[in-house]
Amino acid sequence: MVMAQQMRPGQLTAFPATPVAAQNDIGTLLTDIMPLIMIMMVFMMLTPL
């Protein structure tokens, strides 16, 4: 959550520069997807049990 909050101001300041804004969007996507990947890994580990 803290990482996402830190990235949001970066996006606001980087909107005028399209390439930088795209990089920030990719970073936010990765930070948002990482928890989902961790949850999926946990479920995969629990399913055989």
C-alpha positions as CSV (number, residue, x, y, z in Angstrom):
1,M,0.0,0.0,0.0
2,V,2.8,2.4,0.9
3,M,4.6,1.7,-2.4
4,A,1.4,2.4,-4.4
5,Q,0.9,5.7,-2.6
6,Q,4.5,6.7,-3.3
7,M,4.1,5.9,-7.0
8,R,0.9,7.9,-7.5
9,P,2.5,11.4,-6.9
10,G,5.2,10.3,-9.4
11,Q,2.6,9.6,-12.0
12,L,0.9,13.0,-11.4
13,T,4.3,14.8,-11.9
14,A,5.2,12.6,-14.9
15,F,2.0,13.1,-16.9
16,P,3.5,15.7,-19.3
17,A,6.3,13.2,-20.2
18,T,4.6,10.3,-22.0
19,P,7.5,7.8,-21.8
20,V,8.1,8.5,-18.0
21,A,4.3,8.2,-17.4
22,A,4.3,4.9,-19.2
23,Q,7.2,3.6,-17.1
24,N,5.4,4.7,-13.9
25,D,2.2,2.9,-15.1
26,I,4.2,-0.3,-15.6
27,G,5.7,0.1,-12.2
28,T,2.2,0.5,-10.6
29,L,0.9,-2.5,-12.5
30,L,3.8,-4.6,-11.2
31,T,3.3,-3.5,-7.6
32,D,-0.4,-4.2,-7.9
33,I,0.1,-7.6,-9.5
34,M,2.8,-8.8,-7.1
35,P,0.3,-9.3,-4.1
36,L,-2.0,-11.2,-6.5
37,I,0.9,-13.5,-7.5
38,M,1.8,-14.1,-3.9
39,I,-1.8,-15.1,-3.1
40,M,-2.0,-17.4,-6.2
41,M,1.3,-19.1,-5.0
42,V,-0.2,-19.6,-1.5
43,F,-3.3,-21.2,-3.0
44,M,-1.2,-23.4,-5.3
45,M,0.7,-24.6,-2.2
46,L,-2.5,-25.2,-0.2
47,T,-4.5,-27.0,-2.9
48,P,-2.4,-30.3,-2.8
49,L,-3.0,-30.4,1.0
